[in-house]
Amino acid sequence: MAKIGVEQSLTDVKDALQSRGYQVTELARAEDARGCDCCVITGLDQNMMGIQNIAVDGPVINAHGLTAEQVCREVESRIQ
């Protein structure tokens, strides 16, 4: 199963992805995203100051305004 990185504050998303069988890694630092097939972020600190450092080769999903179920569907559609 795919390895999904999830920002720390998104516990409902983390729980929902784990219940679907995904391996979930908590994203506390940029290095935590290495090896992840997909990352889910809150969007609150997305690209601050216009600086972008790519730490993951897969898609990055902004969970802002989405339910845990919507995020799970988005993850599934992007990693397949």
SULGI-V262162 format. One record per residue. N is the residue number from 0. RES is the residue in one small letter. SS is DSSP state (~ for helix, > for strand, _ for the rest). PSI is psi in whole degrees, 0 to 359 (999 if undefined). NEAR is the number of other ideal C-beta (glycine too) atoms within 10 Angstrom. Layout:
n | res | ss | psi | near
N | RES | SS | PSI | NEAR
N | RES | SS | PSI | NEAR
This chain:
n | res | ss | psi | near
0 | m | _ | 154 | 10
1 | a | _ | 152 | 17
2 | k | > | 122 | 15
3 | i | > | 128 | 26
4 | g | > | 132 | 25
5 | v | > | 132 | 30
6 | e | > | 148 | 20
7 | q | _ | 320 | 11
8 | s | _ | 353 | 14
9 | l | _ | 58 | 21
10 | t | ~ | 325 | 12
11 | d | ~ | 323 | 14
12 | v | ~ | 316 | 25
13 | k | ~ | 311 | 22
14 | d | ~ | 317 | 13
15 | a | ~ | 318 | 20
16 | l | ~ | 320 | 24
17 | q | ~ | 322 | 13
18 | s | ~ | 340 | 10
19 | r | _ | 2 | 13
20 | g | _ | 5 | 8
21 | y | _ | 148 | 21
22 | q | > | 120 | 13
23 | v | > | 131 | 20
24 | t | > | 133 | 17
25 | e | > | 132 | 14
26 | l | > | 103 | 23
27 | a | _ | 329 | 10
28 | r | _ | 163 | 8
29 | a | ~ | 326 | 11
30 | e | ~ | 335 | 9
31 | d | ~ | 340 | 18
32 | a | ~ | 345 | 20
33 | r | _ | 133 | 11
34 | g | _ | 357 | 13
35 | c | _ | 143 | 22
36 | d | _ | 338 | 18
37 | c | > | 150 | 23
38 | c | > | 145 | 22
39 | v | > | 125 | 27
40 | i | > | 161 | 19
41 | t | _ | 333 | 16
42 | g | _ | 353 | 15
43 | l | _ | 326 | 11
44 | d | _ | 28 | 8
45 | q | _ | 120 | 11
46 | n | _ | 50 | 9
47 | m | ~ | 140 | 8
48 | m | ~ | 18 | 5
49 | g | ~ | 15 | 5
50 | i | _ | 132 | 6
51 | q | _ | 125 | 9
52 | n | _ | 115 | 7
53 | i | _ | 119 | 8
54 | a | _ | 354 | 17
55 | v | _ | 141 | 17
56 | d | _ | 338 | 11
57 | g | _ | 185 | 18
58 | p | > | 152 | 14
59 | v | > | 124 | 17
60 | i | > | 127 | 21
61 | n | > | 114 | 15
62 | a | _ | 359 | 22
63 | h | _ | 122 | 10
64 | g | _ | 2 | 7
65 | l | _ | 150 | 17
66 | t | _ | 167 | 12
67 | a | ~ | 321 | 18
68 | e | ~ | 317 | 11
69 | q | ~ | 321 | 14
70 | v | ~ | 317 | 22
71 | c | ~ | 317 | 19
72 | r | ~ | 321 | 12
73 | e | ~ | 316 | 17
74 | v | ~ | 311 | 26
75 | e | ~ | 321 | 14
76 | s | ~ | 331 | 10
77 | r | ~ | 336 | 14
78 | i | ~ | 358 | 15
79 | q | _ | 999 | 6
